[in-house]
Amino acid sequence: MSEVDVATPATELLKRTPLYDMHVRLGARIVPFAGYEMPVQYKDGIIAEHTHTRTAAGLFDVSHMGQAFLTGPDHETVARALEALVPADIVNLAPGRQRYSQLLNEDGGILDDLMITRSADPDEDGVLMLVVNASRKNEDYAHIEARLPANVRLLRAENRALIALQGPQAAAVLSKHVQGAADMPFMSAMTTTFNGIDCHVSRSGYTGEDGYEISVNAKRIIAVAERLIDHAEVKPIGLGARDSLRLEAGLCLYGHDIDETTTPTEAKLNWSIQKRRREEGGFPGAAKIQGELAGGAPRARVGILPEGRAPAREGTEIQTPDGTPIGKVTSGGFGPTLNGPLAMGYVNARFAEPGTPVVLIVRGKPLVAKVVSMPFVPHRYHR
């Protein structure tokens, strides 16, 4: 669900989130990203922001992402409409719970990844909240709307903004404003208030840390964000650190680690396909994905640790020690918590076992590396 480095055409008119003026006032360096002017870093720099999120709490503006609601006569009707498009079990999603899944094409390729939340309010039976990537939201909405039954509708929530509070002190900070926040299990959600402001809070995020995502009416998001950064524990964090955090957590970046040519099984997202859907199918590309679940996918997303300090960037060729090409790096860089370079990419499945020696061709020179298990830095979600 992260999507850093999505190119924006130079001629495109860029949008701004409701927090743009706050970013400028706080000294952010603004860059074009997925059609928006977004903060990539603040004055302290990416490594300091990364470390602060791992040790205290970071506030991220993710208002550029798409928020929408699916509505229908009851939960089962809406859930089955969405299950025709994604491989997750939505019918059995409990009230107030959240699930990660992927929109799939007919070949099982990933059109986008998304978060799906079932309202905890009994009066909202038949409502699912969707959060999709900024760079894909228009395509996602058109894809979904074209495939809904007549009694289910997609409502675009363009009047809402979204922020993420991430890090080991996030629960203590948010609990001062949102009653019950500290007691929320991972991947749960509730409709509540923040200092009297109506909001929707989920205990989730995309950094590998404990934390929350807070959805608020766009007109009220500034009050919420400014109140949070008033806390000494909280600093604003840009897209640069968001990317290094998610890479250390081994989380996919849409458009890089996953796209329309990769299946959830190749991407090692099998955990996001629950048992009933694996057995029953009924989602786009089901036959292909069920075959890969049973017999293995031809290639696999893996973690890679290079020796030395040189990072391997996206597109770097992965070879066996004898020089046979076996794959490409899809994300790579420096991990501040790991204190070294790290990468992920796809290799022929025969070479996906952790410990397998590989060679990365960086600027024409071979760099010794090995396949490793992910995450690179252990997750610290609140279970």
C-alpha positions as CSV (number, residue, x, y, z in Angstrom):
1,M,0.0,0.0,0.0
2,S,3.0,2.3,-0.2
3,E,3.9,3.9,-3.5
4,V,6.9,6.1,-3.3
5,D,8.7,7.1,-6.5
6,V,5.6,7.1,-8.8
7,A,6.6,9.5,-11.6
8,T,4.4,12.5,-12.3
9,P,4.4,13.9,-15.8
10,A,6.0,17.4,-15.8
11,T,2.9,18.9,-17.6
12,E,0.4,17.5,-15.1
13,L,-1.4,20.0,-12.8
14,L,-0.4,18.9,-9.4
15,K,-2.9,18.7,-6.5
16,R,-2.2,19.5,-2.9
17,T,-3.5,17.8,0.2
18,P,-5.2,19.8,3.0
19,L,-1.9,19.7,4.9
20,Y,0.3,21.3,2.2
21,D,0.7,24.6,4.0
22,M,1.7,22.9,7.2
23,H,4.4,20.9,5.3
24,V,5.8,24.1,3.9
25,R,5.7,25.9,7.2
26,L,7.6,23.0,8.8
27,G,10.3,23.3,6.2
28,A,9.5,20.2,4.1
29,R,11.1,19.7,0.7
30,I,8.2,19.3,-1.7
31,V,8.3,17.0,-4.7
32,P,5.8,15.9,-7.3
33,F,4.4,12.5,-6.5
34,A,1.5,10.5,-7.9
35,G,-0.1,13.8,-9.1
36,Y,0.4,15.6,-5.8
37,E,2.9,18.0,-4.3
38,M,4.1,16.0,-1.3
39,P,6.8,16.3,1.4
40,V,9.7,14.0,0.7
41,Q,11.6,15.1,3.9
42,Y,11.9,17.8,6.5
43,K,14.9,19.7,7.8
44,D,16.4,16.8,9.9
45,G,16.6,14.5,6.8
46,I,15.4,11.0,5.9
47,I,17.7,9.0,8.3
48,A,16.7,11.1,11.3
49,E,13.0,10.8,10.4
50,H,13.4,7.1,9.9
51,T,15.1,6.6,13.3
52,H,12.5,8.9,15.0
53,T,9.7,6.7,13.7
54,R,11.4,3.5,15.0
55,T,12.0,5.0,18.4
56,A,9.2,7.5,19.1
57,A,6.3,8.4,16.7
58,G,6.2,9.8,13.2
59,L,3.2,11.6,11.5
60,F,2.7,10.9,7.8
61,D,0.4,12.7,5.4
62,V,-1.2,10.1,3.3
63,S,-4.2,12.2,2.2
64,H,-3.3,11.6,-1.5
65,M,-4.5,8.0,-1.2
66,G,-8.0,7.1,-2.3
67,Q,-10.7,6.6,0.2
68,A,-14.1,5.2,-0.8
69,F,-17.1,3.3,0.5
70,L,-18.9,0.3,-0.9
71,T,-22.5,0.3,0.2
72,G,-25.4,-2.1,-0.3
73,P,-28.4,-3.7,1.4
74,D,-26.4,-5.9,3.8
75,H,-22.8,-7.1,4.5
76,E,-23.0,-10.3,2.6
77,T,-24.3,-8.6,-0.6
78,V,-21.5,-6.0,-0.5
79,A,-18.9,-8.6,0.6
80,R,-19.7,-11.0,-2.3
81,A,-19.6,-8.1,-4.8
82,L,-16.1,-7.3,-3.7
83,E,-15.0,-10.9,-3.5
84,A,-15.6,-11.1,-7.2
85,L,-12.7,-8.7,-7.6
86,V,-10.3,-9.7,-4.7
87,P,-9.0,-13.0,-3.3
88,A,-9.5,-12.2,0.4
89,D,-12.4,-13.6,2.5
90,I,-14.6,-10.5,3.0
91,V,-17.8,-12.4,3.8
92,N,-16.3,-13.5,7.1
93,L,-14.6,-10.2,7.9
94,A,-15.9,-9.4,11.4
95,P,-17.4,-6.0,12.2
96,G,-14.7,-3.5,13.1
97,R,-12.0,-5.5,11.4
98,Q,-9.7,-4.7,8.5
99,R,-8.1,-6.9,5.9
100,Y,-5.4,-6.3,3.2
101,S,-6.0,-7.6,-0.3
102,Q,-5.4,-7.0,-4.0
103,L,-7.6,-6.1,-7.0
104,L,-6.8,-8.7,-9.6
105,N,-7.0,-8.9,-13.4
106,E,-8.2,-12.0,-15.3
107,D,-4.6,-13.4,-15.3
108,G,-4.3,-13.0,-11.5
109,G,-2.0,-10.0,-11.9
110,I,-2.3,-7.2,-9.3
111,L,-4.1,-4.1,-10.5
112,D,-3.6,-2.5,-7.0
113,D,-3.4,-3.5,-3.4
114,L,-5.9,-2.1,-0.9
115,M,-7.2,-2.1,2.7
116,I,-10.8,-3.1,3.3
117,T,-12.6,-2.3,6.6
118,R,-16.0,-3.5,7.8
119,S,-17.8,-0.9,9.9
120,A,-18.3,-1.8,13.5
121,D,-21.5,0.1,13.7
122,P,-24.6,-2.2,13.4
123,D,-26.4,0.7,11.7
124,E,-23.8,0.5,8.9
125,D,-24.3,-3.1,8.1
126,G,-23.5,-3.3,4.3
127,V,-20.7,-0.7,4.4
128,L,-17.1,-1.4,3.5
129,M,-14.4,1.2,3.6
130,L,-11.7,1.0,0.9
131,V,-8.2,2.7,0.9
132,V,-6.3,2.5,-2.4
133,N,-3.1,3.8,-3.8
134,A,-3.0,7.4,-5.0
135,S,-1.5,6.5,-8.4
136,R,-4.2,3.9,-9.1
137,K,-7.4,5.4,-7.6
138,N,-9.1,6.6,-10.7
139,E,-8.4,3.3,-12.5
140,D,-9.5,1.3,-9.4
141,Y,-12.8,3.2,-9.1
142,A,-13.6,2.7,-12.7
143,H,-12.7,-1.0,-12.6
144,I,-14.8,-1.6,-9.5
145,E,-17.8,0.4,-10.6
146,A,-18.0,-1.4,-13.9
147,R,-18.3,-4.8,-12.1
148,L,-20.7,-4.0,-9.3
149,P,-24.2,-5.5,-9.2
150,A,-27.1,-3.0,-9.4
151,N,-27.7,-2.9,-5.6
152,V,-24.1,-2.1,-4.6
153,R,-22.6,1.4,-5.1
154,L,-19.1,2.9,-4.8
155,L,-19.0,6.3,-3.0
156,R,-15.8,8.2,-3.4
157,A,-14.9,9.9,-0.2
158,E,-13.0,12.8,-1.7
159,N,-14.0,15.0,1.2
160,R,-11.8,13.0,3.6
161,A,-8.1,13.3,4.5
162,L,-5.9,10.6,5.9
163,I,-2.8,10.7,8.3
164,A,-0.8,7.9,9.8
165,L,0.8,8.0,13.3
166,Q,3.5,5.3,13.5
167,G,6.0,4.2,16.1
168,P,6.3,2.7,19.6
169,Q,4.9,5.8,21.2
170,A,2.0,6.2,18.9
171,A,-0.5,4.5,21.2
172,A,0.4,6.6,24.2
173,V,0.1,9.8,22.2
174,L,-3.2,9.0,20.5
175,S,-4.8,7.7,23.7
176,K,-4.6,11.3,25.0
177,H,-7.1,12.3,22.3
178,V,-9.0,9.1,21.3
179,Q,-10.6,7.1,24.1
180,G,-9.9,3.4,23.7
181,A,-7.1,3.8,21.1
182,A,-4.5,1.8,23.2
183,D,-6.9,-1.2,23.6
184,M,-7.5,-1.6,19.8
185,P,-6.0,-4.9,18.4
186,F,-3.9,-4.8,15.2
187,M,-6.1,-4.5,12.1
188,S,-9.1,-3.3,13.9
189,A,-11.0,0.0,13.4
190,M,-13.6,2.2,15.0
191,T,-15.6,5.3,14.4
192,T,-14.8,7.7,17.2
193,T,-13.8,11.3,18.0
194,F,-10.4,13.1,18.3
195,N,-10.9,15.9,20.8
196,G,-14.5,16.1,19.7
197,I,-13.8,15.8,15.9
198,D,-15.5,12.9,14.2
199,C,-12.9,10.5,12.8
200,H,-12.3,6.9,11.7
201,V,-9.3,5.2,13.3
202,S,-7.7,1.9,12.4
203,R,-4.7,0.3,14.1
204,S,-2.6,-0.3,11.0
205,G,0.0,1.3,8.9
206,Y,2.8,0.5,6.5
207,T,6.1,1.0,8.4
208,G,6.3,-2.3,10.4
209,E,5.7,-0.3,13.6
210,D,2.7,-0.2,15.8
211,G,0.5,2.7,14.8
212,Y,-2.7,4.1,13.5
213,E,-4.3,5.6,10.4
214,I,-6.8,8.4,11.1
215,S,-9.4,9.4,8.5
216,V,-11.0,12.8,9.0
217,N,-13.1,15.3,7.1
218,A,-10.5,17.3,5.1
219,K,-11.7,20.5,6.7
220,R,-10.7,19.2,10.2
221,I,-7.5,17.4,9.4
222,I,-5.2,20.4,10.1
223,A,-6.5,20.6,13.7
224,V,-5.8,16.9,14.2
225,A,-2.4,16.9,12.7
226,E,-1.2,20.1,14.5
227,R,-2.5,18.8,17.8
228,L,-0.4,15.6,17.3
229,I,2.8,17.3,16.3
230,D,2.4,19.5,19.5
231,H,3.6,16.4,21.3
232,A,7.4,16.1,21.8
233,E,7.2,12.5,20.8
234,V,5.8,13.2,17.4
235,K,7.6,14.6,14.3
236,P,6.3,15.0,10.8
237,I,7.8,12.4,8.4
238,G,8.2,12.6,4.6
239,L,7.8,10.1,1.8
240,G,11.6,9.3,1.8
241,A,11.5,7.7,5.3
242,R,8.2,6.1,4.6
243,D,9.9,4.2,1.8
244,S,12.9,3.1,3.8
245,L,10.7,2.0,6.7
246,R,8.4,-0.1,4.5
247,L,11.5,-1.6,2.7
248,E,13.0,-2.7,6.0
249,A,9.6,-4.2,6.9
250,G,9.6,-6.2,3.7
251,L,6.4,-4.6,2.4
252,C,5.5,-4.3,-1.2
253,L,5.6,-1.0,-3.2
254,Y,2.9,-0.9,-5.9
255,G,4.3,-0.2,-9.3
256,H,7.7,-1.7,-8.3
257,D,7.4,-4.9,-6.2
258,I,3.9,-5.7,-7.4
259,D,2.0,-4.8,-10.6
260,E,-0.3,-6.3,-13.3
261,T,2.4,-8.8,-14.2
262,T,2.8,-10.3,-10.7
263,T,0.4,-12.6,-8.9
264,P,-0.1,-12.6,-5.1
265,T,1.6,-16.0,-5.0
266,E,4.7,-14.8,-6.8
267,A,4.8,-11.8,-4.4
268,K,4.6,-14.1,-1.4
269,L,1.3,-12.6,-0.3
270,N,-0.3,-16.1,0.2
271,W,-1.1,-15.1,3.8
272,S,-3.6,-12.6,2.4
273,I,-5.7,-15.3,0.8
274,Q,-7.8,-17.0,3.4
275,K,-8.6,-20.8,3.4
276,R,-12.2,-20.5,2.0
277,R,-11.1,-18.4,-1.0
278,R,-8.2,-20.7,-1.7
279,E,-10.6,-23.7,-1.8
280,E,-13.6,-22.0,-3.5
281,G,-11.9,-19.6,-5.9
282,G,-14.3,-17.3,-7.5
283,F,-11.9,-14.4,-8.0
284,P,-10.1,-13.2,-11.1
285,G,-7.2,-15.5,-12.1
286,A,-8.4,-18.0,-9.5
287,A,-7.3,-21.1,-11.5
288,K,-3.8,-19.8,-12.0
289,I,-3.4,-18.7,-8.4
290,Q,-4.8,-21.9,-7.0
291,G,-2.3,-23.8,-9.2
292,E,0.5,-21.7,-7.9
293,L,-0.7,-22.2,-4.3
294,A,-0.7,-26.0,-4.8
295,G,2.5,-26.4,-6.9
296,G,4.5,-23.3,-6.4
297,A,4.9,-20.1,-8.5
298,P,7.6,-20.0,-11.2
299,R,9.3,-17.0,-9.6
300,A,9.3,-15.6,-6.1
301,R,9.8,-12.2,-4.3
302,V,12.8,-12.5,-2.0
303,G,14.9,-10.3,0.3
304,I,18.5,-9.8,-0.6
305,L,21.4,-8.6,1.5
306,P,24.5,-7.3,-0.4
307,E,27.9,-7.4,1.1
308,G,29.6,-4.1,1.7
309,R,27.9,-0.7,1.7
310,A,26.9,-0.2,-2.0
311,P,23.1,-0.3,-2.5
312,A,21.5,-2.1,-5.4
313,R,18.7,-0.1,-7.0
314,E,15.5,-1.1,-8.9
315,G,16.4,-2.9,-12.1
316,T,19.7,-4.4,-10.9
317,E,20.2,-7.8,-12.5
318,I,20.4,-10.8,-10.1
319,Q,22.7,-13.6,-11.2
320,T,23.9,-16.9,-9.8
321,P,27.6,-17.0,-8.8
322,D,28.4,-18.5,-12.2
323,G,26.8,-15.6,-14.0
324,T,23.4,-17.0,-15.0
325,P,20.7,-14.3,-14.9
326,I,17.9,-15.3,-12.5
327,G,16.0,-12.1,-11.8
328,K,15.8,-8.4,-11.1
329,V,15.8,-6.1,-8.0
330,T,12.4,-4.3,-7.6
331,S,13.3,-2.1,-4.6
332,G,16.7,-1.4,-3.0
333,G,18.5,1.2,-0.9
334,F,20.0,1.8,2.5
335,G,18.3,0.7,5.7
336,P,19.0,3.1,8.5
337,T,17.9,0.6,11.2
338,L,19.7,-2.2,9.5
339,N,22.7,0.1,9.0
340,G,23.4,-1.3,5.6
341,P,22.1,-1.9,2.1
342,L,19.1,-4.1,1.4
343,A,17.0,-5.0,-1.5
344,M,14.0,-7.1,-2.6
345,G,13.3,-8.6,-6.0
346,Y,12.1,-11.6,-8.0
347,V,14.2,-14.6,-8.8
348,N,13.5,-18.0,-10.4
349,A,11.8,-20.0,-7.7
350,R,14.7,-22.5,-7.6
351,F,16.9,-19.8,-6.1
352,A,14.5,-18.4,-3.5
353,E,15.7,-20.4,-0.5
354,P,17.2,-18.1,2.3
355,G,20.9,-18.5,2.3
356,T,21.2,-18.9,-1.5
357,P,24.3,-17.0,-2.7
358,V,23.6,-14.5,-5.6
359,V,25.5,-11.8,-7.4
360,L,24.1,-8.3,-8.1
361,I,25.4,-6.4,-11.1
362,V,25.8,-2.8,-9.8
363,R,27.2,-0.3,-12.2
364,G,28.6,-3.1,-14.3
365,K,30.4,-4.7,-11.4
366,P,29.5,-8.0,-9.6
367,L,28.4,-7.5,-5.9
368,V,28.3,-10.6,-3.7
369,A,24.9,-11.0,-1.9
370,K,22.6,-13.6,-0.5
371,V,18.9,-14.4,-0.3
372,V,17.4,-13.8,3.1
373,S,14.1,-14.0,4.9
374,M,11.9,-10.9,5.3
375,P,11.2,-8.7,7.1
376,F,14.7,-7.2,7.4
377,V,13.7,-5.5,10.6
378,P,11.1,-7.4,12.8
379,H,7.5,-6.1,12.8
380,R,6.3,-4.6,16.0
381,Y,2.5,-4.6,15.4
382,H,0.3,-4.6,18.5
383,R,-1.2,-8.1,18.6
